[in-house]
Amino acid sequence: MAIITTSKALGWYGVHGENNCVSTSLPNLFGSYSKFGDKSSFKSGTAGLTASDFEKLQIWQMMPDGRSMSWYYIYELYDRHTNPSFFTGGFGFDKLECGKMYWIIYTGSSDLHIPGFIPTAHGIDMGRVSV
């Protein structure tokens, strides 16, 4: 499990050599809203973020065609209820997938716990999944 203690982290999801790597649902991990447009309907995920900290989290990935896509609270607040195909139709994403790289921006008040995320930095490669 990675504990992200900086406001920005680049890394891979999935541990090299781990045969049981499975995608992780971002709403299950970090949270979502049960009612369209209602911030008071926030349901925390297993990471235990508060609604305020959840709104300070963004996760980005680069697509093969060069586009970047992000996941953050606005998508959960609105698109989850009105446009669920947004997440499956190539416009957005809502899970961490094994072997993919992610850029995480988090300015919340607590550390961010992401099981299976391997942060990296210049000169460091801590065992990412190769697919």
Secondary structure, DSSP 8 states (H G I E B T S, - for coil): -EEE-SSEEEEEESBTT-TT---EEHHHHHEEESSTT-GGGEEE-TT---HHHHTTEEEEEE-TTS-EEEEEHHIIIIIHHH-THHHHTTS---EE-TT-EEEEEE--SS-EEETTEEEEBTTB---B---
